[in-house]
Amino acid sequence: MADPVGTAGALVVDGAGPAPDRPGGVFARISAVADAVLYEGYLLYPYRRSSPKNRVRWQFGVLLPRDWVERDGPVTPGISGSADSWYQRTQCLVRAPGGDAVVRVRVRYLQTQDKRVEAAGPDGAYRAVESLRTADGAVHLSFEEAVAREGELTVPLAELPRGARSEAVGASGGEESEPLPDGTGRIVRRRQEVRATTTVEAEPLGADLYRLTVRTENTGRAADPAAPRGEALRQALIATHTLIGGEGVEFVSQIDPPAELAERTRACRNAFTFPVLGDAPAGTGTVVLSAPIILPDRPQVAPESPGDLHDAAEIDEILTLRTMLLTDEEKAEARATDARAAEILDRVDTMPPEVLARLHGTIRSLTPAEPRPAAARPAWWREGADDGLSPATDTVFVAGVPVGGGSPVRLRPRGRGADAQDMFLAGRTAHVAAVFHDVDGGVRLAVTVDDDPAAELHEWYGRFHYFRPDEVEPLAGGDAPGPDRSPRPHSPRPARPADRSEEGRCDGRP
């Protein structure tokens, strides 16, 4: 799979699954997370074609033809991969202390494939149908599938300042036919050509330091710029993400860079994707995953996960239990909908009790924060342990100022230990909705961001961002909180402070 050092070449992987990396390869350590990104949202519970959520698919990392995307005007760059675009741009800093450094880039995406069931007529002609039951009792449904594609580029870093390197990473169209038993019909799979190019360039910033830019573009033209999105997706790259590694290189974290590189890191501009380190304890690493889904540095799939459920932002145990509760009719439809849905059902139906038990109640960390003295910290499992706590009226002192429900604050997330979504809110003003205590004695402030147009809605149904007291700055002009002051209207509910930000929690999965 690897290109010879110093050469560049496209690699397109045919088939329904992701291509394996060589054992010990530069991308092997992050491959499980990259696969989860590739199939995030591909097919959602309850895994049936009739489910509304499976009629609106392909929501992340979608690169469509430019004339289709910009029919109403240019796209607005941002790091969110949930917005349709015609390109992705990754920028990050890379150190290369030696003169023989090599950069290796792998672009991965899905190509849509139309699976059409056709029934055989008495005259030998075929006609398209939505479903067909064959003589063996199996039901076959027409549905959209996806094929995993990869393109790869390997180039010596020293060559890039002299000129960018580009390579085609598209995928050809095609058609295959599969006969069904007893001549009852056939399944026809059709794909349209996807045209795309990846360009790599590097700008020297100092001794052994470069700003690396990887840009992937959909270079095709839409068959019809006014066509509905579903039709345009046939020419799109879907769930597009990039792996960057190499030999003799060290990448700098965009989230938690070394202090001496913080300013240069802030100058990096990422569009419709965001790079995180795939390894290393802090600051720098040897591999980068640039994904359309916001991830923390060093993301990982929960080791208890027995397999992909195609919804990496959910909790394995919940999805597994829900899948177990599907009726026989629902399971039959799910099996007919997609081969990957059938694999999930087989795995769930045969899951040993001890595997299911491992999915329940896993604790990732017991590190306390702002612990109260042991004598003042009641055992959380005892009845009445939370007596006296009132999230709406409790206060905590920050820089000598009491902060509680209704207090205006400015968000100052810490440079180290904060996730990407926290960092995006740095400097923004917010209002505290409630003060929560966790089971380790720590305190979290539930806040709503002032310029969030949905702030009142979030506060109404209790969805907040959570910050430690040392991550906020009290602002002047707010009335003193407490039992004599009514906070802004909200409906506080038990918090899950360990999730950090409800908007981007991962529950231990990427």
PAMAR-676122 format. One line per field, with one value per residue (C-alpha): y, x, z; residue number from 1. Coordinates in pm, whole numbers. Last residue first. Layout:
# residues N
yy = [Y	...] $
xx = [X	...] $
zz = [Z	...] $
firo = [NUM	...] $
This chain:
# residues 510
yy = [937	719	768	928	1165	1495	1778	1996	1869	2032	1894	1545	1487	1746	1525	1751	1670	1901	2275	2417	2776	3128	3373	3361	3488	3676	3634	3274	3378	3573	3924	4144	4158	4474	4366	4047	3736	3559	3193	2893	2882	2802	2495	2514	2332	2421	2378	2186	2225	2236	2604	2707	2563	2741	3069	3036	2942	3260	3205	3554	3526	3177	2964	2840	2545	2607	2294	2214	1919	1699	1370	1294	1619	1945	2170	2548	2676	2905	3112	3376	3401	3630	3500	3528	3159	2988	2807	2677	2492	2314	2205	2038	2202	2018	2268	2624	2671	2796	3168	3232	3578	3584	3728	3581	3466	3149	3160	3344	3502	3724	3668	3571	3312	3220	2956	3003	2779	2920	2727	2427	2373	2136	2101	1731	1570	1283	1224	851	734	673	1017	970	1312	1560	1801	1564	1470	1833	1957	1865	2135	1870	1498	1252	946	887	668	485	211	178	-71	-174	-450	-616	-652	-846	-1066	-1143	-1288	-1097	-1329	-1116	-796	-920	-1059	-737	-524	-744	-717	-338	-355	-556	-290	-256	-623	-691	-379	-491	-833	-671	-452	-753	-951	-657	-436	-465	-596	-289	-64	-253	-225	144	222	15	158	521	768	1008	727	644	376	98	-19	-325	-485	-148	-212	-54	279	420	671	1038	1157	1529	1603	1558	1792	1600	1692	1521	1600	1310	1388	1154	1187	1396	1730	1918	1636	1260	1142	1006	1093	1466	1672	1849	2028	2014	2243	2501	2521	2835	2827	3164	3040	2783	3053	3233	2916	2799	2907	2793	2437	2369	2249	2258	2290	2033	2047	1770	1595	1472	1232	985	1054	1132	1303	1137	1324	1319	1317	1177	1196	1285	1390	1310	1099	1354	1596	1378	1381	1753	1838	1942	2309	2268	1975	1725	1903	1976	1782	1920	1826	1973	1846	2089	1992	2281	2238	2535	2450	2450	2305	2650	2904	2942	2744	2711	2362	2241	1944	1933	1673	1645	1520	1384	1140	925	800	469	197	-126	-362	-634	-909	-1083	-1395	-1614	-1888	-1695	-1331	-1229	-961	-679	-431	-72	181	528	602	742	1064	1114	1293	1414	1751	1860	2223	2386	2465	2475	2116	1946	1946	1760	1454	1336	1063	1100	865	841	630	520	338	242	357	216	372	152	-84	-362	-741	-979	-1334	-1619	-1858	-1809	-1437	-1151	-823	-462	-112	-242	-168	-367	-641	-799	-1175	-1179	-1327	-1035	-1039	-807	-537	-423	-105	-34	320	369	673	726	739	923	888	1111	980	1212	1104	1364	1260	1408	1354	1674	1610	1834	1832	2016	2044	2313	2261	2363	2147	2271	2103	2177	2187	2262	2135	2235	1957	1969	2268	2441	2745	2898	3070	2920	3144	3237	3081	2830	2798	2439	2307	2489	2367	1998	1846	1779	1633	1604	1523	1492	1192	1071	1206	905	705	955	908	530	332	212	53	77	168	318	515	414	611	859	821	565	734	895	552	421	708	625	261	363	596	373	212	543	533	163	-94	-359	-229	-24	-192	-43	56	-161	-185	-251	-63	121	406	488	793	826	1032	944	1036	731	442	451	240	0] $
xx = [-1487	-1607	-1566	-1907	-1826	-1965	-1984	-2282	-2310	-1977	-1757	-1915	-1766	-2007	-2310	-2571	-2891	-3164	-3211	-3519	-3439	-3562	-3277	-3191	-3426	-3231	-3281	-3152	-2822	-2669	-2533	-2665	-2453	-2284	-1924	-1812	-1682	-1405	-1459	-1227	-1121	-1482	-1478	-1685	-1993	-2192	-2563	-2870	-3147	-3467	-3539	-3175	-3103	-3411	-3307	-2957	-3072	-2945	-2608	-2470	-2495	-2350	-2542	-2363	-2355	-2080	-1904	-1781	-1571	-1645	-1574	-1945	-1999	-2138	-2346	-2393	-2671	-2761	-2444	-2460	-2216	-1962	-1723	-1347	-1278	-1584	-1393	-1154	-1435	-1530	-1172	-1133	-973	-697	-425	-493	-758	-1097	-1157	-1530	-1650	-1912	-2256	-2416	-2779	-2746	-2422	-2094	-1980	-1676	-1342	-1163	-1438	-1644	-1911	-2285	-2587	-2928	-3033	-2811	-2952	-2751	-2871	-2939	-2720	-2602	-2957	-2942	-2585	-2424	-2266	-2061	-2078	-1793	-1756	-1547	-1340	-1245	-1388	-1208	-1146	-1110	-1092	-934	-1158	-1123	-1269	-1536	-1726	-2082	-2224	-2054	-1857	-2187	-2285	-1964	-2023	-2376	-2252	-2366	-2532	-2835	-2629	-2359	-2609	-2810	-2501	-2395	-2744	-2722	-2389	-2549	-2815	-3193	-3288	-3141	-3312	-3647	-3616	-3515	-3824	-4050	-3886	-3943	-3655	-3574	-3220	-3144	-3249	-3024	-2727	-2788	-2803	-2495	-2288	-2347	-2394	-2155	-2004	-2327	-2247	-2281	-1922	-1812	-1762	-1704	-1535	-1208	-1390	-1276	-1000	-928	-571	-643	-1012	-1263	-1488	-1641	-1529	-1196	-827	-647	-281	14	355	260	307	165	69	90	159	-98	-370	-322	-619	-694	-1025	-1243	-1473	-1193	-880	-672	-345	-254	-348	-70	187	82	89	430	642	371	367	39	-282	-571	-394	-138	199	308	646	819	1109	887	532	188	-128	-469	-748	-1126	-1418	-1741	-1882	-1707	-1978	-2091	-2392	-2457	-2588	-2898	-2989	-2914	-3186	-3070	-3018	-2650	-2746	-2477	-2264	-1909	-1625	-1320	-1424	-1134	-892	-645	-354	-149	166	312	677	941	1295	1450	1184	844	890	564	451	220	-6	-285	-563	-778	-1132	-1361	-1633	-1775	-2128	-2205	-2459	-2547	-2800	-2964	-3136	-3466	-3663	-3419	-3426	-3203	-3109	-2855	-2595	-2528	-2245	-2224	-1945	-1820	-1457	-1322	-1137	-807	-613	-275	-121	222	290	615	966	851	718	1042	1205	904	974	644	386	30	-261	-619	-882	-1234	-1498	-1812	-2156	-2507	-2836	-3147	-3368	-3483	-3432	-3640	-3518	-3768	-3551	-3781	-3707	-3900	-3863	-3869	-3881	-3909	-3723	-3832	-3639	-3719	-3718	-4065	-4219	-4076	-3767	-3780	-3519	-3370	-3166	-2864	-2742	-2380	-2252	-1876	-1736	-1422	-1056	-757	-413	-114	246	513	880	1167	1520	1684	1629	1467	1130	865	512	251	-106	-340	-621	-844	-1160	-1330	-1665	-1871	-2179	-2187	-2163	-1784	-1773	-1435	-1570	-1554	-1868	-1973	-1986	-2323	-2660	-2532	-2216	-2255	-2379	-2111	-1846	-1927	-1996	-1768	-1963	-1761	-2062	-2435	-2460	-2809	-3162	-3380	-3214	-3337	-3694	-3685	-3837	-3496	-3434	-3122	-3315	-3057	-2850	-2684	-2387	-2410	-2044	-1907	-1581	-1543	-1564	-1309	-1073	-1112	-1018	-727	-560	-274	-238	-170	211	215	276	90	8	-307	-633	-857	-1202	-1499	-1742	-1495	-1257	-958	-821	-454	-314	58	349	715	996	972	809	433	286	0] $
zz = [1863	2152	2526	2567	2277	2395	2147	2231	2587	2658	2936	2935	3281	3416	3361	3511	3695	3565	3579	3407	3326	3378	3451	3819	4089	4354	4727	4727	4572	4294	4337	4059	3746	3632	3657	3490	3664	3470	3392	3356	3722	3818	3594	3278	3148	2836	2886	2775	3031	2828	2883	2903	2560	2420	2577	2432	2081	1918	2088	2148	2527	2567	2817	3126	3365	3618	3737	4088	4201	4498	4323	4272	4083	4217	3993	3988	3764	3475	3457	3187	2899	2739	2474	2526	2456	2310	2033	2297	2475	2153	2099	2439	2740	2925	2854	2744	3012	2905	2975	2932	3037	3308	3383	3699	3663	3871	4068	4110	4435	4367	4544	4224	4169	4475	4423	4455	4504	4403	4090	4152	4503	4721	5080	5056	4791	5011	5131	5073	5046	4708	4691	5007	5173	5111	5403	5614	5312	5251	4918	4603	4340	4071	4135	3890	3882	3512	3239	3438	3255	3383	3138	2815	2989	3090	2725	2659	2967	2854	2521	2209	1957	1871	1891	1652	1404	1418	1356	1063	910	936	754	473	422	412	400	742	878	735	898	1227	1217	1153	1434	1668	1772	2142	2092	1883	2168	2408	2173	2105	2477	2562	2280	2374	2091	1917	1710	1533	1275	1535	1487	1681	2023	2193	2530	2412	2365	2032	2073	2022	2089	2057	2093	1810	1612	1321	969	1048	1017	1184	1249	1310	1476	1777	1953	2251	2480	2543	2187	1938	1689	1707	1596	1268	1199	886	688	651	864	890	1082	1237	1585	1559	1491	1810	2021	1900	2199	2440	2308	2129	2299	2054	1719	1830	1656	1419	1429	1115	1047	862	759	890	776	771	596	616	375	520	164	-163	-404	-760	-658	-385	-650	-693	-327	-305	-554	-904	-992	-1082	-1313	-1411	-1156	-1263	-1108	-929	-574	-385	-121	35	258	396	607	793	838	1114	1081	1137	1063	907	585	388	287	11	-50	-310	-324	-636	-691	-960	-860	-1140	-1096	-932	-1014	-835	-996	-790	-990	-1044	-973	-1166	-906	-664	-733	-998	-912	-1158	-1146	-1275	-1277	-1206	-1136	-812	-738	-559	-835	-711	-645	-520	-433	-534	-413	-49	-102	-210	136	281	66	-92	-34	-164	-104	-220	-49	-130	74	-119	-10	-24	-127	-109	-307	-76	-91	121	181	177	-27	-327	-341	-186	-378	-267	-417	-773	-1097	-1400	-1579	-1916	-1962	-2118	-1804	-1603	-1381	-1081	-1035	-701	-727	-513	-588	-480	-299	-278	74	181	272	193	292	319	384	447	429	629	492	615	982	1246	1071	1271	1141	1195	1082	803	667	387	263	-67	-252	56	237	603	865	844	1075	1062	887	544	410	77	-228	-379	-458	-718	-511	-395	-733	-934	-690	-728	-385	-88	206	528	743	671	438	530	528	446	721	983	859	928	639	519	858	1072	1391	1449	1199	874	739	1028	1118	870	775	1118	1284	1035	1122	1491	1431	1204	1455	1567	1223	1047	1059	983	1257	1065	714	700	616	347	466	369	80	-197	-418	-278	-485	-442	-614	-659	-542	-539	-303	-83	-264	-210	69	0] $
firo = [510	509	508	507	506	505	504	503	502	501	500	499	498	497	496	495	494	493	492	491	490	489	488	487	486	485	484	483	482	481	480	479	478	477	476	475	474	473	472	471	470	469	468	467	466	465	464	463	462	461	460	459	458	457	456	455	454	453	452	451	450	449	448	447	446	445	444	443	442	441	440	439	438	437	436	435	434	433	432	431	430	429	428	427	426	425	424	423	422	421	420	419	418	417	416	415	414	413	412	411	410	409	408	407	406	405	404	403	402	401	400	399	398	397	396	395	394	393	392	391	390	389	388	387	386	385	384	383	382	381	380	379	378	377	376	375	374	373	372	371	370	369	368	367	366	365	364	363	362	361	360	359	358	357	356	355	354	353	352	351	350	349	348	347	346	345	344	343	342	341	340	339	338	337	336	335	334	333	332	331	330	329	328	327	326	325	324	323	322	321	320	319	318	317	316	315	314	313	312	311	310	309	308	307	306	305	304	303	302	301	300	299	298	297	296	295	294	293	292	291	290	289	288	287	286	285	284	283	282	281	280	279	278	277	276	275	274	273	272	271	270	269	268	267	266	265	264	263	262	261	260	259	258	257	256	255	254	253	252	251	250	249	248	247	246	245	244	243	242	241	240	239	238	237	236	235	234	233	232	231	230	229	228	227	226	225	224	223	222	221	220	219	218	217	216	215	214	213	212	211	210	209	208	207	206	205	204	203	202	201	200	199	198	197	196	195	194	193	192	191	190	189	188	187	186	185	184	183	182	181	180	179	178	177	176	175	174	173	172	171	170	169	168	167	166	165	164	163	162	161	160	159	158	157	156	155	154	153	152	151	150	149	148	147	146	145	144	143	142	141	140	139	138	137	136	135	134	133	132	131	130	129	128	127	126	125	124	123	122	121	120	119	118	117	116	115	114	113	112	111	110	109	108	107	106	105	104	103	102	101	100	99	98	97	96	95	94	93	92	91	90	89	88	87	86	85	84	83	82	81	80	79	78	77	76	75	74	73	72	71	70	69	68	67	66	65	64	63	62	61	60	59	58	57	56	55	54	53	52	51	50	49	48	47	46	45	44	43	42	41	40	39	38	37	36	35	34	33	32	31	30	29	28	27	26	25	24	23	22	21	20	19	18	17	16	15	14	13	12	11	10	9	8	7	6	5	4	3	2	1] $
